[in-house]
């Protein structure tokens, strides 16, 4: 079956809620970040939630970095 639509595949077939169970909003160095918890207990930064443009220039808040 071919489905012609402008929507993305995730909009039509949403992923299971279990895949998001290990993602949390946490505070890291005074900034709010959205991070995914790994099996060893560390966090991997997914998104920085900040209104300060200088925070986005800081290499510590690069998406994919491991938070200690």
SVG drawing of the C-alpha trace seen along z (x, -y; Angstrom):
<svg xmlns="http://www.w3.org/2000/svg" viewBox="-2 -35 35 37">
<polyline fill="none" stroke="black" stroke-width="0.4" points="0.0,0.0 1.3,-3.4 0.3,-6.4 0.6,-9.8 0.6,-12.4 2.6,-15.5 2.9,-14.2 6.0,-12.5 6.1,-8.8 6.2,-9.5 3.0,-11.5 1.2,-8.6 2.8,-5.8 3.9,-7.2 6.7,-5.4 5.8,-3.4 5.8,-5.3 8.3,-2.9 11.0,-4.4 10.6,-7.7 10.6,-6.3 14.3,-7.0 14.1,-10.7 13.9,-13.4 14.2,-17.1 17.1,-17.7 19.0,-20.7 22.7,-20.7 24.9,-23.6 21.9,-25.8 20.4,-25.2 17.4,-23.0 18.2,-20.3 16.3,-17.4 18.5,-14.3 18.3,-10.5 19.5,-8.3 21.8,-5.5 21.9,-2.0 25.0,-3.0 23.1,-5.9 24.8,-8.7 22.8,-11.2 23.3,-12.1 22.2,-15.6 19.5,-15.8 18.3,-19.4 19.2,-22.6 16.2,-24.5 17.5,-28.1 16.7,-31.6 20.3,-32.8 22.1,-32.7 25.5,-32.4 24.5,-29.0 24.3,-27.6 27.9,-28.7 29.1,-26.7 30.6,-23.3 29.3,-21.6 25.8,-21.9 26.4,-20.3 23.7,-17.7 25.1,-14.2 27.5,-15.2 27.6,-13.0 26.6,-14.9 28.7,-14.1"/>
</svg>
